[in-house]
């Protein structure tokens, strides 16, 4: 992707700290005032960094709603069976379990890693192209557990956002790759090709190792197939969707 300057990419104006060295020179009340001014400047700078991310989250209601539901379900294990997708007891009169099973997680580590990717990548996808985001989310939510059920029927149930994370990551990177290629940005194109290839190499590594690269809890069986299905669906939607508008990429690193 192209960017003229770092300030344009982040929307962050330079923050001057006029009192940062005054603490060494002014004793008594002067030092107190200088400290207050320095803290004010630091707070202003911090808010300038946080503001672009919060702006994206405000335009991602589906992403935020799912995140909240995941947290509530994890803190209320008594209601988790209502959302669980049981392989041996699956009935087509409970189709919503295909969607709700993604909201359940096996451990705090599982939840944190899944939500970290979902909030970051999902907010960018939804705020820039809500239609592609929702289509990708819906199709992958249905396809991932069904294909896992068909391929690994010995599992008892399926939980986690990781398949959807892979779909959204594939959607985002593929769209940015198309954007860079259309603009003739070779550096950006190579940058996003590396990210896309790295995603599929990660899935290959997980398949060979029969484990997750990030989640360390071993109380559940990892299913790399879920990541593969999600990545393929997201990449397909990214290839077919409209390219990302320039002003929607303000939080992304320059390629």
C-alpha positions in Angstrom: 0.0 0.0 0.0 1.1 3.6 -0.6 1.5 6.3 1.9 3.0 9.7 1.7 4.1 10.2 5.3 3.9 8.5 8.6 1.6 11.3 9.9 -0.9 10.6 7.1 -1.0 6.9 7.9 -1.6 7.3 11.6 -3.4 10.6 11.8 -1.2 11.5 14.7 0.0 15.0 15.0 3.5 15.6 16.6 3.2 16.1 20.4 5.6 18.6 21.9 6.5 18.3 25.5 7.5 21.8 26.5 7.9 21.0 30.2 9.7 17.7 29.9 13.0 19.1 30.9 11.6 21.8 33.3 11.4 19.2 36.0 15.1 19.4 36.4 15.2 23.2 36.7 12.1 24.4 38.7 11.9 23.4 42.4 8.7 23.6 44.6 5.5 24.7 42.9 7.2 25.1 39.6 8.1 21.4 39.6 4.5 20.5 40.4 3.2 22.6 37.6 5.8 21.2 35.3 4.9 17.7 36.3 1.2 18.4 35.7 2.0 19.8 32.3 4.2 16.9 31.4 1.5 14.4 32.4 -1.0 16.3 30.4 1.2 16.2 27.3 1.8 12.5 27.7 -1.9 11.9 28.1 -2.6 13.9 25.0 -0.1 11.9 23.1 -1.5 8.6 24.3 -5.0 9.6 23.3 -3.7 10.5 19.8 -2.4 7.0 19.5 -5.5 5.3 20.8 -8.1 7.5 19.0 -7.6 5.9 15.5 -8.1 2.4 16.9 -11.2 3.5 18.9 -12.7 5.1 15.8 -12.4 1.8 13.9 -14.0 -0.1 16.8 -17.0 2.4 16.9 -17.7 1.4 13.3 -17.5 -2.4 14.0 -20.8 -3.2 15.9 -20.9 -6.9 14.9 -17.3 -7.4 15.9 -17.8 -5.7 19.3 -21.1 -7.6 19.9 -19.5 -11.0 19.3 -16.5 -10.1 21.5 -18.9 -9.2 24.3 -20.8 -12.4 23.9 -17.6 -14.5 24.0 -16.6 -12.8 27.3 -20.0 -13.3 28.9 -20.1 -17.0 27.8 -16.6 -17.6 29.1 -17.5 -16.1 32.5 -20.8 -18.0 32.7 -20.0 -21.7 32.0 -23.5 -22.7 33.1 -25.0 -21.4 29.9 -22.3 -22.7 27.6 -24.1 -26.0 26.6 -26.8 -23.9 25.0 -24.3 -22.6 22.5 -22.2 -25.7 22.0 -22.0 -27.7 18.8 -22.0 -31.3 19.8 -20.9 -33.5 16.9 -22.7 -36.7 18.2 -25.9 -34.9 19.0 -26.0 -32.4 16.0 -29.5 -31.9 14.7 -30.5 -29.7 11.8 -33.3 -28.3 14.0 -30.5 -26.5 15.9 -28.7 -24.7 13.1 -27.8 -21.8 15.3 -25.2 -24.0 17.1 -23.1 -23.8 14.0 -22.8 -20.0 14.7 -22.7 -20.0 18.4 -20.0 -22.7 18.9 -17.4 -20.2 17.7 -18.2 -18.0 20.7 -17.0 -20.7 23.2 -13.4 -21.3 24.3 -11.6 -24.0 26.2 -9.3 -21.7 28.3 -8.3 -18.2 29.0 -5.3 -18.5 26.7 -7.6 -19.8 23.9 -10.0 -16.9 24.5 -7.3 -14.2 24.7 -5.5 -15.2 21.5 -8.7 -15.7 19.5 -10.2 -12.3 20.6 -7.0 -10.4 20.1 -7.0 -11.4 16.4 -10.7 -11.1 16.0 -11.0 -7.6 17.5 -7.9 -6.2 15.6 -8.5 -7.8 12.2 -12.3 -7.9 12.4 -12.6 -4.2 13.3 -10.5 -3.2 10.3 -12.5 -5.5 8.0 -16.0 -4.4 9.2 -15.2 -0.7 9.3 -13.8 -0.7 5.8 -16.3 -3.1 4.0 -19.1 -4.3 6.3 -20.8 -6.3 3.6 -17.7 -8.4 2.8 -17.0 -8.8 6.5 -20.5 -10.1 7.2 -20.5 -12.5 4.2 -17.1 -13.9 5.2 -18.2 -14.2 8.8 -21.4 -16.0 8.0 -20.1 -18.4 5.4 -17.0 -19.4 7.4 -19.1 -19.7 10.6 -21.2 -22.4 8.8 -18.5 -24.0 6.7 -15.8 -24.4 9.4 -17.7 -26.6 11.9 -19.5 -28.6 9.2 -16.3 -29.5 7.4 -14.6 -30.3 10.7 -17.6 -32.6 11.6 -17.2 -34.4 8.2 -13.4 -34.7 8.3 -12.9 -35.4 12.1 -16.1 -37.0 13.3 -14.4 -38.5 16.3 -14.3 -35.1 18.0 -17.0 -34.4 20.5 -17.5 -30.7 19.9 -16.0 -27.6 18.3 -15.2 -24.3 20.0 -13.3 -21.1 19.1 -13.0 -18.1 16.9 -9.7 -19.2 15.3 -11.4 -20.4 12.1 -13.1 -17.1 11.7 -9.9 -15.3 12.6 -8.2 -17.0 9.7 -11.0 -16.1 7.4 -10.9 -12.4 8.3 -7.1 -12.3 8.1 -7.3 -13.8 4.6 -10.0 -11.3 3.7 -8.0 -8.3 4.9 -4.6 -9.3 3.5 -6.0 -10.3 0.1 -7.9 -7.0 -0.3 -4.8 -5.0 0.6 -2.8 -7.2 -1.8 -5.2 -6.3 -4.6 -5.1 -2.7 -3.6 -1.3 -2.5 -3.8 -1.2 -4.4 -7.1 -3.7 -2.1 -8.7 -1.7 0.9 -7.6 1.5 -0.5 -8.9 3.0 -0.6 -5.5 5.5 -3.4 -5.8 6.8 -3.1 -2.2 3.3 -3.2 -0.8 2.4 -6.1 -3.0 5.4 -8.1 -1.9 4.6 -7.2 1.7 1.1 -8.6 1.6 2.1 -11.7 -0.4 4.5 -12.5 2.4 1.7 -12.2 5.0 -0.6 -14.3 2.9 2.0 -17.0 2.4 2.9 -16.9 6.1 -0.7 -17.6 7.0 -0.8 -20.8 5.0 2.7 -21.8 6.2 1.5 -21.4 9.7 -1.4 -23.8 8.9 1.0 -26.3 7.4 3.3 -26.1 10.5 0.3 -26.7 12.8 -0.8 -29.7 10.7 2.6 -31.2 10.9 3.1 -30.5 14.6 -0.6 -31.3 15.5 -0.7 -28.3 17.7 -1.3 -24.5 17.8 1.6 -22.2 17.4 0.3 -19.6 19.9 -2.3 -21.2 22.3 -0.3 -23.2 24.9 -3.1 -24.9 26.7 -3.1 -28.6 25.9 -6.6 -29.6 27.2 -8.2 -29.6 23.7 -7.3 -31.0 20.3 -6.3 -28.4 17.8 -7.9 -28.6 14.3 -5.7 -26.9 11.7 -8.4 -27.8 9.1 -10.6 -25.1 10.6 -7.9 -22.5 10.0 -7.4 -23.7 6.4 -11.1 -23.6 5.6 -11.3 -20.1 7.1 -8.2 -18.9 5.3 -9.5 -20.1 1.9 -13.0 -18.6 2.4 -11.5 -15.2 3.5 -9.0 -15.1 0.6 -11.8 -15.9 -1.9 -14.0 -13.1 -0.6 -11.0 -10.8 -0.5 -10.3 -11.5 -4.1 -13.9 -10.8 -5.1 -14.6 -7.8 -3.0 -14.0 -4.2 -3.8 -10.6 -2.8 -3.0 -10.1 -1.0 0.3 -10.6 2.8 0.2 -7.6 4.9 1.0 -9.0 6.5 4.2 -10.0 3.1 5.7 -6.4 1.9 5.9 -5.2 4.6 8.3 -4.3 2.0 11.0 -2.3 -0.3 8.8 1.5 -0.4 8.5 3.0 0.9 5.3 4.1 -1.8 2.9 
